[in-house]
Amino acid sequence: MESPPTVCYSMGTINSLVEKITPLLENHPMMEDLLQDVKSLREDLMNKFAAGGRASGGERVKVWMKQVREMVYDMEDWIDLKLQEEGANLSQSDKPRMDGFRSLIQDARGRCERYELLERAAAATANSDAGAGRPGEVAGGRLLWEEKTVLLGIDAPKSELLNHLSSEQKELKVVSILGAGGHGKTALAREIYRDICTTKQFECQAFVSVGRTTSTRTALIELLRQVKSDTNAPQSRSYNDEKQVSEIITELFRFLKTKRYFICIDDIRSTQDSESITCALPDNNLGSRILTTSRMKDIAKLCSRRPSDVVYEMMSLGEDNTRSLFLNNVYVQEEEWPDHFKESSKKLFKVCGDVPFAIIITAGLLGRTSAELSARSDRLTKTILSELSARSERLTKTILSELDQFDSAPQVMGKILDISYGDLPLPLKSCFLYMAAFIGNHGIIKRGRLIQRWVAEGLIPERHGKSSLETGASYFDELISRRLIQPAFDDNDDQPIGCTVHGVVADFVASLSTEENFITMGAELKSGGLFPCDRVRRVSLDYSGEDEADTSFSTTYCLLEQKSWVCSDEKPSSDIDEAISLHLSRVRSLAFLGDATRIPDVSALKHMRVLDLEDTKGLENKHLGSIGQLSLLRYLGLCGTNVTVLPPEVMALKQLTTLNLRQTRVKRLPKFGDTKLVSLLAHQLTILPRGMGVMAELEELSEVLVGQDGSHAGDVARLIAELGQLRMLGVRFGRLFNNQETDRRGVKHLLEEMAKSNLQSLLLDNYLHHLLDLLIASWAKKRPQYLRKFELRIPGSLPLVPPDIGSLIALTHLHIHVEAVEPQAVHALGCLPNLVVLRLELSTDPTLTVCGTDGFQCLKVFWYGGGGNGIGLRFEVGAMPQLRRLRLDLDAREAMLNYGHLQFGIQHLPCLVHVHAIIQCKDASAGTEVDGMEAFIRDQVSLNPNDPVLEINTRVQRSVAKAAEGAVIAIHNREGWMNQIDPDKLMVVDFSTSWCPASRRMAPVFADLAKMYPNVVFLTVDVDDNDEMSTVAKQFGVNGVPTFLFMKGGYVQDRVVGAEKEELEEKLQEHAALML
């Protein structure tokens, strides 16, 4: 298959260079000749190659474009560094260097003429019917944010495979699903896994995806984590630091030896993965089962090697299912299809029928073009409409003509992706290829992180009237609309929080990115896949699975700076040493995941624009010293690290546009002057006006702490008034000052400035309920012109819903906790005209009935829970007509007394696609109540004709003894202590004694806090109870009582020593917010 051209990112690079040089001419006229040569190269040659769309014109054209791109990168690097070092002053001594660049440009032109590359490209273009699409807003959007995957044609294979897995055979049985990439193996396996998990036949189960990037070690760790969580077994800690693969295999084998288990291993691609993982799964004659998926027949047969094992080959969807799948993924109704497509659709469905994902991609490609015609027909000229129609017809003909050449499913899938990629607008091609930087063990790719990195990399072109972040957001939407990425959702928003990438698309992107040296993975350096002349521009290192190849790269790089090499017993030749140094000398972007001790020395990477260290384990202040030397740095990501203080040199970086400090302990920034910051993201940041320069370009600021330990409300109000570009703001309210009237004046001023601003997104977190009158007075019946999202979170528990809350018509997201909800309060909430997300928590559990007359016309997400059993919720006909996601927090034992004769009325929700139920039970012995609750929920959800996706999670409170209020768990032995360790929960531990007056004084305070934070685990340990608990106290450095430890996953995050009530409350609020 002929690969797509390098035109997309080469054009982006040279356009960026032209835009960079042009404004410099006024002060540096000597650059005029260089600029004209660059423009001439772009207009005379590169634009003509770009006009060929996906037609590349052969290998020589690709090599030439790659050489030009590298030359342009070198020119841009030199200009950027020169202007930084010399304070934007070029001298006559720089002219020879510019003349050298001009000479390189002439050499490139000469090679193009000598090898007749334009003629080759013209010939290829003449044979190509489809050109690149034009950027624009997504038309239609009927399925743009569809959370539910439509599965067709799986009933028969699912039934057959379930029969194989449900046999009474006692010996271990392995069933392997075999099929090409994009055939739906993973979707089928997940459906089977979900069905089997509901039957409770197995003591433990796990679903793990391997793929092309997940290391065997990572897969084994995930297997062990999942099976242990199913059995409430204590979780092992620090696998990444302490255990080798052989040790993990041994622990997994021993754990499963006495249990009936069901394991699903998805997308196995190598015999090493197959053998390493399956050898950890014992044949224990307990009726255990393994389900695998693979694209390779040899792997499938290797997994299912026993006589009773099964290899199941995926079958074609069939014409009817193929047509239905296309209709479910296209943006226009069948009657709106262009005539040419109505005629050719049958042939297309037949060609793509063996590969369901090919149909989905084709629907995104052709459907978007048809939707554009349909949606814009009333406002476009006949000429443009004719062009769009002709383009749509050319695309259809291209797909059919080129697919006729291929017989195998992988070839069909590859060609569909090739055509879809070729149809992307030029800037979007680069953004799509950039997804390769996130392929690996990242799970969901965060939307904001992705867009901010696109901007920092210079992949987003300037658009009149739109910021780069807004343009990036539209690109993200368009990739979803084209089905090239899949949106990812959670229970807190109606919009995607990020995206995932299908395995087939990931392979396509990774292959193309590697071929064109766009993004380099650490494994490529060790494998020798790069030519000596190749320079790494963007590199992604992942140590989360202790990948050997990445280890070699990092160690090599650090040691090269010291002119030594200890990666192997043999010292390599000086040629290899020089080649590796050359590879790394021009790195512009480094993304790192894993242990901080493996981070390369970044001080030598002077061309670095992007440094993403998000979630790097063990990253502390001492690791940041050299970052201040990166004068070209635009993006610095430190989210989820242990950093507490930012070096002053970082804030002195003049090019820095994005600084992400979320989920860190950084509360104050060093003093700084004027900055180009566009995004400043932190957690409870204190704004100090005297120490901050001008941030005229700031668009995103979140979140600022207002209160006694943070910023003055008046200071934040003045900042908002000064920041004319600010479009996203998050504010968290802490303890206010003692002067109540001053507090109220400051908050009032802040709210008024917010209402007058150009904000598009506003978050008021922990907004104090006694200040609600100020909010209502400032915002009643108002919705600022540009505001799209207004989120309000009110802490604590109110007696009732505030009666005037219905006047806040701008509200889109509301989190509120009340004692009870009266019918008129339901109506008041329902009358909020823009409310799309409602999180309603109740301390009691009265019957809450929602009917069609209550409103909620725009509500998309509803989260219902709290202190009651959650069973009193009722939906009547016409209730919440747009609701798509429902989250229920339920108490199994309490609800057992009531649920048998009650109905949720879920069948009355016409747009529901996802239900997420959290079942709370007091201890592991409540299995009967949990099973009964699960069965009830399944029965209720099954009544909805949409067949919503149902996700059920059980949370067991493994209490040994409880406080009087039932919220604080008393621990008396090490086993009870280990049972409480949860990697996903915040745990607060009160180490105390019965004889200590201070401990006794803090006990009721601790109990009250436990009631206020139901999602936090509160433990109390009497250090004098026995030797075991005394040892636990010493292990965690508890030298006196009371001492309060804040822990997660067995690790201490923070502590409060002594009976410091206010400090305890403050730190609890801070750490609980980090868990949201």
Secondary structure, 3 states (H helix, E strand, C coil): CCCCCCHHHHHHHHHHHHHHHHHHCCCCHHHHHHHHHHHHHHHHHHHHHHCCCCCCCCHHHHHHHHHHHHHHHHHHHHHHHHHHHCCCCCCHHHHHHHHHHHHHHHHHHHHHHHCCHHHHHHHHHHCCCCCCCCCCCCCCCCCCCCCCCCCCCCHHHHHHHHHHHCCCCCCCEEEEEECCCCCCHHHHHHHHHHHHHHHCCCCEEEEEECCCCCCHHHHHHHHHHHHHHHCCCCCCCCHHHHCCHHHHHHHHHHHHCCCCEEEEEEEECCHHHHHHHHCCCCCCCCCCEEEEEECCHHHHHHHCCCCCCEEEECCCCCHHHHHHHHHHHCCCCHHHCCHHHHHHHHHHHHHHCCCHHHHHHHHHHHHHHHHHHHHHCCCCCHHHHHHHHHHHHHHHHHHHHHHCCCCCHHHHHHHHHHHHHHCCCHHHHHHHHHHHHHCCCCCCEEHHHHHHHHHHCCCCCCECCECHHHHHHHHHHHHHHCCCCEEECCCCCCCCCEEECCHHHHHHHHHHHHHCCCCEEHHHHHHCCCCCCCCCCEEEEECCCCCHHHHHHHHHHHHHCCCCCCCCCCCCCHHHHHHHHHHHCCCCEEEEECEHHHCCCHHHCCCCCEEECCCCECCCHHHHHHHHHCCCCCEEECCCCCCCCCCHHHHCCCCCCEEECCCCCCCECCCCCCCCCCEEEEEEEECCHHHCCCCCCCCEEEEEEECCCCECHHHHHHHHHHCCCCCEEEEEECCCCCCHHHHHHHHHHHHHHHHHCCCCEEEEECCCHHHHHHHHHHHCCCCCCCCCEEEEECCCCECCCCCCHHHCCCCCEEEEEECCCCHHHHHHHHCCCCCCEEEEEECCCCCEEECHHHCCCCCCEEEEEECCCCCCEEECCCCCCCCCEEEEEEEHHHHCCCHHHCCCCHHHCCCCCEEEEEEEECCCCCHHHHHHHHHHHHHHHHCCCCCCEEEEEEEECCCCEECCCCCEEEECCHHHHHHCCCCCCEEEEEEECCCCHHHHHHHHHHHHHHHHCCCCEEEEEECCCCHHHHHHHHHCCCCCCCEEEEEECCEEEEEEECCCHHHHHHHHHHHHHHCC
